[in-house]
Amino acid sequence: MTEVTNYKQLAQNVAVLLDKDDKPKKFQEEALDEMRQVFTLASKSFKQKDFEKALTHYTFLVTHDPANAGFLLGLAECLYEIGNILDARIFFMFANKLDPQTFLAMRVASCCVEIHQHAMAKEWFQKVLDQGIAEVDAELITIAATALKIYKKVSYE
């Protein structure tokens, strides 16, 4: 697989997806294949801890499909890893809005703690408790419950 370097061409191909009536199906499929390729590169870069490169790829993907919770999560994780916690929190929130999950709510809460937004962290820990129904989320629920107990003892506001 060759790395995508011509983002202008890729963007034009993705535009084909938005104009389905006027373009042949072949071009739509090619654009989707190229998006998959960019996603693969983003994932690979993230796994190799090349967060700046992964951030570039995820930014491109989110620009062309802002309603994809997976792309938003990837972008948020990259931002978090490079230390941009405030923006990471925002993208975790967007992803959680599109696909509410205990994990995403917990990521928002942890970002809030790191940037000292304690009142907001308290709200998000409560969301973790509210969302966490599945047994898979038991550990996150325990962490959130503990954090809420701490926040109830100390007022940061």
Buried (B, 14 or more C-beta within 10 A) or exposed (E): EEEBEEBEEBBEBBEBBEEEEEBEEEBBEBBBEBBEBBBBBBBBBBEEEBBEBBBBBBBBBBEBBEEBBBBBBBBBBBBBBBEBBEBBBBBBBBBBEBEEBBBBBBBBBBBBBBEEBBEBBBBBBBBBBEBBEEEEBEEBBEBBBEBBEEBEEEEEE
